[in-house]
């Protein structure tokens, strides 16, 4: 497997997860300080999506084998 072929996929996946994580943390802070209900309702889905995009495998040939 060529790792250079998978770098754009890994970078875009990591960037999207980081953006969603920062947005979720930002909405969480807003939820605790300014808008309690709206901020927390927006923060939870963003944090869940961030975890999903961090773990997702978009292409089977770029999947890293897990060894135990």
Secondary structure, 3 states (H helix, E strand, C coil): CCHHHHHHHHHHHHHHHHHHHHHHHHHHHHHHHCCHHHHHHHHHHHHHHHHHHHHCCCCHHHCCCCCC
